[in-house]
Amino acid sequence: MTQKKTRRRVYSVKIFASIGAFFAILGLILSFLPLRMFALIPASISIYFVIIAYVLTRVFKTEKKFVYTVFGIAVLSMVIAGISELASSDVVEVDKEFEQKLDVQSKDVDSSLNAAFEEEIVVEQKPVAVKSDTVKSRKKAEKPVEVVEEEFVEEEVGDIEF
């Protein structure tokens, strides 16, 4: 009878410690993801289960090594989540500064382009021959039909400084 009771006691401690270990590992994984503060939820749940397991080990006088390990993992995940949240920079401020720099640069480019277009630009048009051969023309005639179309390409003459 006493062996069965001690087995049940050990199993009850192991069950609470295992549930605590599951939540501690989940908290440790979440502490490395972008939403770090959500790691505090499973880590705190883990600490509650570890406290229950610790009390059971004190009452039943069983080994506490696994309970201490799980408690260490839970505390580690809470510490990592807290430090990484405090150490992270505000991304919104950095983005606003970057957008302001882009606005200044785009205004500079716009003013230089406006100055360049205010100068007189001479445009020449040259005809370019384009050959087109369609599938329908091949089906209608045995020999392919070549169609020559003229397109005009604009070329700029003059120096433009940016």
Wavefront OBJ file of the C-alpha trace (Angstrom):
o trace
v 0.000 0.000 0.000
v 2.714 2.446 0.838
v 4.503 1.948 -2.478
v 1.348 2.820 -4.411
v 0.850 5.952 -2.335
v 4.421 7.081 -2.860
v 4.140 6.439 -6.599
v 0.952 8.512 -6.740
v 2.643 11.264 -4.794
v 5.650 11.270 -7.105
v 3.402 11.209 -10.159
v 1.345 14.129 -8.860
v 4.526 16.158 -8.362
v 5.775 15.180 -11.823
v 2.448 16.092 -13.430
v 2.429 19.590 -11.955
v 6.105 20.059 -12.749
v 5.584 18.793 -16.331
v 2.694 21.178 -16.912
v 4.895 23.922 -15.528
v 7.708 22.838 -17.866
v 5.376 23.009 -20.868
v 4.356 26.572 -20.053
v 7.950 27.556 -19.230
v 9.201 26.330 -22.612
v 6.282 28.046 -24.347
v 7.187 31.272 -22.540
v 10.827 30.864 -23.541
v 9.862 30.452 -27.200
v 7.504 33.445 -27.088
v 10.199 35.613 -25.513
v 12.170 35.482 -28.780
v 9.220 36.388 -31.022
v 8.248 39.994 -31.871
v 5.402 40.092 -29.329
v 7.720 39.463 -26.406
v 5.411 40.569 -23.639
v 3.040 37.672 -24.354
v 5.793 35.428 -22.979
v 4.945 36.660 -19.496
v 1.561 34.909 -19.568
v 2.764 31.294 -19.981
v 5.811 31.981 -17.803
v 3.624 33.176 -14.934
v 1.309 30.172 -15.381
v 4.408 27.992 -15.242
v 5.511 29.593 -11.996
v 2.103 28.858 -10.437
v 2.378 25.174 -11.381
v 5.972 25.042 -10.147
v 4.929 26.513 -6.799
v 2.264 23.824 -6.472
v 4.824 21.156 -7.405
v 7.316 22.611 -4.906
v 4.757 22.510 -2.093
v 3.965 18.886 -2.985
v 7.673 17.993 -2.922
v 7.984 19.568 0.529
v 4.931 17.682 1.812
v 5.818 14.323 0.242
v 9.581 14.764 0.730
v 10.492 13.891 -2.853
v 13.247 15.136 -5.141
v 13.136 18.839 -6.042
v 15.716 18.966 -8.836
v 13.206 18.936 -11.741
v 11.026 21.534 -10.017
v 14.010 23.884 -9.617
v 14.954 23.422 -13.289
v 11.457 24.273 -14.490
v 11.358 27.292 -12.186
v 14.672 28.481 -13.643
v 13.365 28.175 -17.214
v 10.219 30.135 -16.336
v 12.190 32.913 -14.668
v 14.639 32.975 -17.592
v 11.819 33.432 -20.098
v 10.365 36.272 -18.014
v 13.757 37.974 -17.771
v 14.447 37.636 -21.510
v 11.013 39.038 -22.367
v 11.426 41.981 -20.005
v 14.962 42.890 -21.053
v 14.266 42.591 -24.765
v 11.143 44.745 -24.402
v 13.045 47.425 -22.518
v 16.034 47.307 -24.863
v 14.025 47.536 -28.097
v 13.981 50.904 -29.823
v 10.843 52.673 -30.933
v 10.476 51.757 -34.610
v 7.825 54.407 -35.242
v 10.240 57.238 -34.420
v 12.875 55.817 -36.733
v 10.313 55.493 -39.528
v 9.154 59.094 -39.089
v 12.740 60.364 -39.277
v 13.327 58.294 -42.412
v 10.154 59.664 -44.037
v 11.232 63.233 -43.247
v 14.606 62.611 -44.915
v 12.823 61.192 -47.956
v 10.555 64.252 -48.161
v 13.567 66.577 -48.118
v 15.349 64.536 -50.780
v 12.251 64.356 -52.999
v 11.829 68.138 -52.768
v 15.470 68.585 -53.836
v 14.976 66.228 -56.787
v 11.728 67.960 -57.789
v 13.370 71.391 -57.743
v 16.337 70.165 -59.807
v 13.998 68.487 -62.324
v 11.874 71.631 -62.592
v 15.007 73.664 -63.228
v 16.096 71.210 -65.922
v 12.716 71.268 -67.674
v 12.544 75.028 -67.626
v 15.457 75.044 -70.076
v 14.612 74.582 -73.734
v 14.824 70.969 -74.888
v 14.851 70.104 -78.578
v 13.235 66.791 -79.502
v 13.886 65.038 -82.792
v 11.713 62.232 -84.112
v 13.262 59.391 -86.111
v 11.239 56.647 -87.802
v 11.931 53.085 -86.656
v 10.865 50.028 -88.657
v 9.212 47.218 -86.694
v 8.541 43.770 -88.151
v 5.506 41.884 -86.924
v 4.520 38.366 -87.872
v 1.264 36.994 -86.494
v -0.051 33.456 -86.175
v -3.226 34.307 -88.116
v -1.232 35.455 -91.117
v 0.732 32.198 -91.091
v -2.465 30.144 -91.111
v -3.998 32.089 -94.004
v -0.953 32.089 -96.243
v 1.769 29.565 -96.736
v 4.422 32.227 -96.643
v 4.690 34.501 -93.653
v 3.627 38.059 -94.245
v 5.958 40.795 -93.105
v 4.387 44.034 -92.026
v 6.550 47.059 -91.587
v 5.237 49.732 -89.273
v 6.827 53.033 -88.568
v 7.114 54.271 -85.027
v 8.647 57.498 -83.895
v 11.190 57.503 -81.108
v 11.870 60.721 -79.280
v 15.475 61.618 -78.642
v 16.590 64.520 -76.560
v 19.183 66.906 -77.855
v 21.004 69.108 -75.438
v 22.701 68.866 -72.084
v 20.657 68.493 -68.955
v 22.374 68.871 -65.596
v 20.959 67.329 -62.467
l 1 2 3 4 5 6 7 8 9 10 11 12 13 14 15 16 17 18 19 20 21 22 23 24 25 26 27 28 29 30 31 32 33 34 35 36 37 38 39 40 41 42 43 44 45 46 47 48 49 50 51 52 53 54 55 56 57 58 59 60 61 62 63 64 65 66 67 68 69 70 71 72 73 74 75 76 77 78 79 80 81 82 83 84 85 86 87 88 89 90 91 92 93 94 95 96 97 98 99 100 101 102 103 104 105 106 107 108 109 110 111 112 113 114 115 116 117 118 119 120 121 122 123 124 125 126 127 128 129 130 131 132 133 134 135 136 137 138 139 140 141 142 143 144 145 146 147 148 149 150 151 152 153 154 155 156 157 158 159 160 161 162
